[in-house]
Amino acid sequence: MHRVLGLLAVIALLASPFAAPVAHADLNDVAKALGASSVKSIQYTGTGGVYAVGQSAVPGLPWPEYNVKSHTRSVNYDTASLRDEQVRTQALDPPRSGGQQPIRGEQRLNLLVSGDLAWNVVGEQPVSAPIALADRQFQLWATPHGVVKAAMARNATMQGRTIAFTVPGRFNLKATVSQGNLIERVEGVLPNAVMGDIPIVINYWDYRDFGGVMFPTRIRETAAGYPTLDLLVTDVRPNAAVDIAVPDAVRQNPNPYAAVSTQKVADGVWYLTGGSHHSVVIEMKDYVVVVEAPLVEERSVAVIAETRKLVPSKPIRYVINSHHHFDHAGGLRGFVAEGVTVITQDVNRAFLEQALGAPATVRPDLQAKSGRKPTVEGVGERRTLTDGTRVVEIYRIQGILHHDGMLMVYLPKEKLLSQADAYTPAPPNTAPPMPPSPFNVALADNIVRLKLDVGDMLPLHGRLVPFAELQRAIGKTP
């Protein structure tokens, strides 16, 4: 009885208003530990590995890796601006998967965001990249100091060791705070054109003091569970001068995806270009076939509108997907929302069925709003569509390291061939690559194997060229 009474007394004391409070951190403690209040900008540099999201050789494999000789991120928190400058080299030998492989020597990337505008610098030219906007804004505010600043600006509070807030239509963010009041893990959910939502996780550790500001020297990131960045930070400069001005060209054309240029290449066949990724429209007797739905929903809306303008009396029945890489499948959800059947190679079928039917909660798209169940049909080595007059032949490109399930489309009567990434024509008067791209060689070998009589090529990147240009690219004289 004495023991029971003693235990009750202890419980009563702990529950009384005079009991000592349990220590817990708040945002001010985290800001103080990081030195965030004095940080207006930050620049850090490191080396390691980077991976191309959505560019695996088959669905379910990790994203392809590149060596990073230098990765410099510059952030201005006051102007909500970020610049990533990266020098990377080929890691996979032989080159396997996508992401602009193979890299000859060094490749330099310059990726930027300021406010609600994202762009890349290609050579000396700025190119709008709205497809990257949500990710780059997330990267900016997912930096350790960015988490605290964004949370405070939104009047967010800590719940235990967790900071959470949402930027509507862009991302959801949850950060975990260590016992030392440093940001050790950031989890995000972002909109993705193929998957609806995509989870991002960033881990920070091995913090060090840089002039009174704490910053991690190890950073690892994943997307959809696969590695995207593994960085050893070698230099940190708090309050470095970071001045990122939006180019006029980007302000004047912030979203280039709706620009569609149409070229008639044969009776009932049109080449839809404009920007970096293209499509082909093929009119059949009772319906229409579209080859490729790339990039994002906005591009598909524009392509569908142009297709209906070209062939107003017939429905779009099929959209042929060259392969599952995100830049080539990002517009499929827009077609599925219209009830269009997707044709893809067998290796991509299960992934696309799941992805195209997945929810999009961060930024609901047309497919999420439609509630349609996607119809995805697979192709093994070959499939033929015909209406008795026109023949459309669909072939798997065998033995190409870019992707195990790539399709090309051939019109035998018109002698036209369309494909993506196996061959992208270089600008006119450009010397052919040395050695030839193995992807180009594989495509040429498949054309020979299948005995295709190709006149002109309608590549889904680049420009219309005669077949002789592919032969020239691989060092063969037509």
Sequence and secondary structure as in RCSB ss.txt:
>XXXX:A:sequence
MHRVLGLLAVIALLASPFAAPVAHADLNDVAKALGASSVKSIQYTGTGGVYAVGQSAVPGLPWPEYNVKSHTRSV
NYDTASLRDEQVRTQALDPPRSGGQQPIRGEQRLNLLVSGDLAWNVVGEQPVSAPIALADRQFQLWATPHGVVKA
AMARNATMQGRTIAFTVPGRFNLKATVSQGNLIERVEGVLPNAVMGDIPIVINYWDYRDFGGVMFPTRIRETAAG
YPTLDLLVTDVRPNAAVDIAVPDAVRQNPNPYAAVSTQKVADGVWYLTGGSHHSVVIEMKDYVVVVEAPLVEERS
VAVIAETRKLVPSKPIRYVINSHHHFDHAGGLRGFVAEGVTVITQDVNRAFLEQALGAPATVRPDLQAKSGRKPT
VEGVGERRTLTDGTRVVEIYRIQGILHHDGMLMVYLPKEKLLSQADAYTPAPPNTAPPMPPSPFNVALADNIVRL
KLDVGDMLPLHGRLVPFAELQRAIGKTP
>XXXX:A:secstr
 HHHHHHHHHHHHHHSTTS       HHHHHHHHTGGG SEEEEEEEEEEE TT  SSTTS   EEEEEEEEEEE
ETTTTEEEEEEEEEE SSS  S SS S  SEEEEEEEEETTEEEEEETTEEEE GGGHHHHHHHHHTSHHHHHHH
HHHTT  EETTEEEEEETTTEEEEEEE TTS EEEEEEEEEETTTEEEEEEEEEEEEEEETTEEEEEEEEEEETT
EEEEEEEEEEEEET        HHHHH S GGG  EEEEEETTEEEEESSS  EEEEE SS EEEE   S HHHH
HHHHHHHHHHSTTS EEEEE S   HHHHTTHHHHHTTT EEEEEHHHHHHHHHHHTS   SS  HHHHHT    
EEEESSEEEEE SS EEEEEE TT TT TT EEEEETTTTEEE SSS     TT    SS  HHHHHHHHHHHHT
T    EE  SSS  EEHHHHHHHTT   
